[in-house]
Each structure stands twice: as C-alpha cells, then as structure tokens.
Amino acid sequence: MRYRQLTTGTLALGVLLLVDVLRVWLPGIITIFGQAASTPAELMGAFALGWFVLAMGAPAVVRRVGARPVTVVAAVALAVARLALTAAPGGRTQLWLATAGLLAGLVWLVGVAADTDRPVPGLALGFAVNAAVHAVLDTVDLVWRGDWVAWLLSAVAVAVFLVGTARSGRGGGAGNAPTGPVDAPVGPADAAAGPGGGRAWLLAGPALLLAGMVALSPALARTGMSYLVAGDGVARSPLFGLAPVPVAVAGFLGAALTRPPHGWGRAYGPVALLAGAVLFALDRGDLLLPAILLAAVGLGACLALTDHGNHPDSDTASAGTGASRRGYAVAAGMLVFALGAVGYYSAYDLGYPNAAVPVVVAVLIAAVAFTARPVVHRLPGPFPPLRAAAAVTALALLAPVLADEVPVASNRDGPPERLTVVAYNIRMGFGLDGRFDLTGLVEIVERQRPDVVLLSEVDRAWLLNGGHDTLDLLADRLGMPYVFGPAADPVWGDAVLSRWPVRDPRTLPLAAVGAPTGAQALAVTLDLGDGVRTAVVSTHLQPPPGKGPVVQARAVADFAIRYAAGRPSVVAGDLNTEPGDEAFAEFTNAGLVDALAAARPLATSPADDPRQQIDHIFVSPGLTPGDPVAPRGTASDHLPVAVTVTLPPR
C-alpha cells in the first residue's frame, strides 16, 4: 500500500510540474516564437504540434531500452527545466528551456505509463492539486514570481519529485507493470483497446485540456463570478471571486476517486461533461459557472469509469503488451491535447468557428469512458478517497480566504478639475521578452498617476496564455476596480479601471467585416460627484486583412456620441489606424478631438522601436487635453498613451 501511495503521489507531482512548464511554453508560442502577430498562425501551430508528434516515438524507445531508465532520465530533465524556468529568463532561452521541459515531460509520461496500469488516482490528484495551488497563488505561477519563496517551493517540489521517482521503481505492487524492455510491438491504433489502464492513459491529454480550459480553471471561475454582479453581459470586480474553485475541486475529486454507479447510472459523468462543454462553447459569461461545475464533476466521473488496472497476478506477457499500449495511449492522448489547444486558439487568428473544439474533446472523453468495461471488483485505491478530496478541497478553500480585497472607488472628495487617462494594449500581460510581467505593467501605469485606465488585449483565463486572470491581478495592484467588456469571447476583450465610481456600463459588439478576432466598444460613465459625469469608451479595433478598420471606427464613434448624450467624453484604445487614415478620420468627423495632437508624431508600436501611431485618445470638445505622452517600456508590445484632460467649468 505504501508503494502505491508513493507511485500515485509522484505521478501527481510530475503532472504538477508538467503543467507549470506548459503555462510557460504555451504563451511562448505567441510571444517569443511568434513576433507581434507577424508570424503566420500556421507556422506557430506546426511548431507547437511538432513536439507532441515527436513524443509519439517515445514508446518505441521504452520498448527497446525499458521503462525505468527512460522515466528516470526524463524526470531529471523535466525537473531541471522546471527549476531553471523559475529564473524567468525571457526570450529564446525561456522558450527552449520550456520546450525541453515539455518534451521531457511527455517522454516521462510515456515511461510512467509503461510502468503503471492504474493512473487515475495520480492524474486526478495532480489536476486537482494544480488547480488548488494555482488558485492559492492568485493564478500567478511560482515560475513568474521569482522571489526566494518561489525558488524554495520550486526546489522542494522538484526534490520530492526526483526522490519519489527514484524510490517508486524499487519493488512491486498492485497497479504497476514490469519495467524491463517489452518485445511485443503495438501501434497507436491499439492503444485505447484492452485492459491495463490504456483507456485511462489515453484520456490524460484530453482531460488535461478540458481541466485547464474549463473544469478546473481558477481564472475562469473568477471571471464567471464577475459576470454575476449585475447580469447585463458586462463583468465587474467580484467579491469572493475564487469561491467556485473548492466546489469544483471537491466535485471533481469526489467523482474521480469513488466507485461509479452500475448500469445506466454510469452515464451521469459523460452527460455532465458534455453539458458543461456545451455551456462553455456558447460563449456567454453568465453560463461560465454552471459550465465549470458540470465539467468538473463530469470529467472526474469519466476518469473513474476507466479506473481499473490489471490484477497483481496478471501474466507477464499480458502485462508487457499492456505496457506498450499504455505508452502509445498517453502519447496519443497528449497529441489530442495539442490538436485541441492549437485548433481552439488558432481560430482567433484564422477566423474559423472554434466552439466545437471543447465539445468534440468532451465527446471523445465521454465515449472512451462510457464504453469502458464496467468495474465489478475494483482494487482498493492508494488512499481513502474522501480524505484525499477533503484535503485538496481544504487547500483550495485557502484561495478565497487569502484573496485580495476588491478595490473600492470613491468620489468623497468631490469633482476633480482634471482627469488623467491612460490607454494601454497590454498583450495579455506578456512583455517583449515573453515574460508575464505584471510588475512592469503596473510600474509604467502608476508613473502616470491615472484616474482612469483603458486596457486592450485583456486575457482573463485562456489556457494558451497560462490561465491567468490578468485583469483582476492588475486591478488589485493598481487599487482600481474594473469593468470588463468581452470581445473575442467572455474572457478576452477590453476593460476600464477607475478611481471614480462607474455607472451605466454598456458594451457594443462590433461587426467583424473579415477580421478574425472579435471586437467591441465598452462605454461607462464616471460619477465624479455633485452630478458631474464623464463618459469613457474603451475599444480595440480589428482591421480586416489589407484594409483599415473603417466600419468599426464609424460604429464606435457613433456609439460614443450617442452614449455621451452631450456629456464630456473620452474614447481611447488600440485603434489600429494612424493619423490621416480614413478610419482615424471617422472619429474627428464625428466631432471628437485628437488628444495627442500636440505631441505628434507619437509612435506606440512596436514598443522597442516604435514606428506606428496606432494607440489613441480622443476627447469631446468640452475637454481640454494636456501633457500627452507615450511612456517607454517593454512590458507589452505596445507603449501606453496618457493625457490629462481639464474638465469644463461647472
């Protein structure tokens, strides 16, 4: 029993380290391998998929060399890469370290699969602990923190993982297969068939994808909570935003570690998973929470349906064949992870519908799970399931308890004479060096002492970008509550942060006119006290291929004028148009004033060598702009623009 506990714990810890590496590697495809949206999406997709295809050769290596040496070498490589990434080196060094860690992690999984025919407890524990830790860390991984606490915790995790890997190969026990070379050849097509954990290992990749995208995503849970404040399609700073995480973790682990019901009762997991995936695919913020909870319980129940390994007295030939099958199964499953991730997120560059991707992955998981052989005499688990679920849930409960207080805006000092406005395309929080750079973003914004901040390219939960809630993290550090307008989907769009109370938020979806990524205009009213109010509109225009965003610019200008209804107004954001362009003229023709005119030319992109004037602030004639500036910095691929506007006399 002790041996199987060690094996299960080591598998869970290895999954934790691999997910840490993925949270660095996935954004690196966009921010380091891809250069400022100029690298073709097809090339980035090929780069991403190539490493998972390469890992399909690992089962052949295991068959020739043996599972044990492959597992140990790959575990050491994964551990070294993970620890090195704690230094957050940035640039190509960071990308290749993460790539080495990813490939090592994939090979390690193949080696572990050949040696373990009952992976569900370890996989489930790894997914759940990862979600709990990510929530406790406020969705900022240890990799990006870089302080001595991050180094210490990373070193401890790596050391325990390596010790567990070294010790788990000694002796034998239920749920483990022979570790020597395996002569029975078997192909990927055979991987999902037969006993011995093949189905469970096949589901490792698809389950990791849905867990990171939906079921066990702390950032998605907080984003879902932010849509429930008013229920008008606009998200606001929520109280107890991480409260759904322990519920999802408890539901997932409870379903994964307990024996599934018999007969048609086994269908509850596949049905719940499919329902959660469909709700998520509908792209509605008010449906995110039920999507998370249904997907969490359903995913756990589907894993439980595949949780039956070989009996300890299984014959050696059968065990050897099962080892090869399991190796191919996990490699094929991780390839499904890559195909699903690339297929889903590439849609935002290429413009095809992607809502079917999570549903198709859920159908795959449900089909593999429901058609698994029913468990009649399942071997005892390595630990009591209720105690394990309770322990991890207790860890997850720390997240809402330790969460920062929601900033509160106030107008108690009365109307100001001036407002400082900052508009910033933050590129999902990643700097030019590919590092997740909250500190850099906050420093460059705080230097302007802003009253209102308008943000573009705000990511709140994309697995591709590491699963961070960048907006909430920035709002906490700036001490400014936010309003969020969804554009591409409910977790990617534009935002307004304000030191003054915000009233009457509205969002206008903009016609795509051939542009692949969705766009919107978010309008809010700043309540400055004593009846003084100012309208603010945040947007990020998406030009169609080879053209300017004329149609969207016209729609935003018209929306802003109608929304302001004669009040002073500000319109700002990454407009992807330059002075003199037809789209730029749509704003000036509507009567708005270029607030940055006194500083022209004022280039803002790319941040390290700005040549394009595409980030702008416009104001209504009643406001007097002053001190226009584009402060230098590399915390994004754009520079922010800032201006101080004097309000009309009362």
Buried (B, 14 or more C-beta within 10 A) or exposed (E): EEBBBBBBBBBBBBBBBBBBBBBBBBBBBBBBBBEBEEBEBEEBBEBBBEBBEEBBEBBBBBBEBBBBBBBBBBBBBBBBBBBBBBBBBBBBBBBBBBBBBBBBBBBBBBBBBBBBBBBBBBBBBBBBBBBBBBBBBBBBBBBBBBEEEBBEBBEEBBEEBBEBBEEBBEEEBBBBBBBBEBEEEBEBEBBBEBBBBBBBBBBBBBBBBBBBBBBBBBBBBBBBBBBBBEEBBBBBBBEEBBBBBBBBBBBBBBBBBBEBBEEEEBBBBBBBBBBBBBBBBEBBBBBBBBBBBBBBBBBBBBBBBBBBBBEEEBEEEBBBBBBBBBBBBBBBBBBBBBBBBBBBBBBBBEBEEBBBBBBBBBBBBBEBBBEBEEBEEBBEBBBEBEEBBBBBBEBBBBBBEEBEEBBEBEBEEEBBEEBBBBBBBBBBBBBBBBBBBBBBBBBBBBBBEBBBBBBBBBBBBBBBBBBBBBBBBBBBBBBBBBBBBBBBBBBBBBBBBBBBBBEEBBBBBBEBBEBBBBBBBBBBBBBBBEEBBBBBBBBBBBBBEEEBBBBBBBBBBBBBBEBBEEBBBBBBBBBBBBBEBBBBBBBBEBEBBBBBEEBEEBBBBBBEEBEBBBBBBBBBEBBBBEEBBBBEBBBBBBBBBBBBBBBBEE
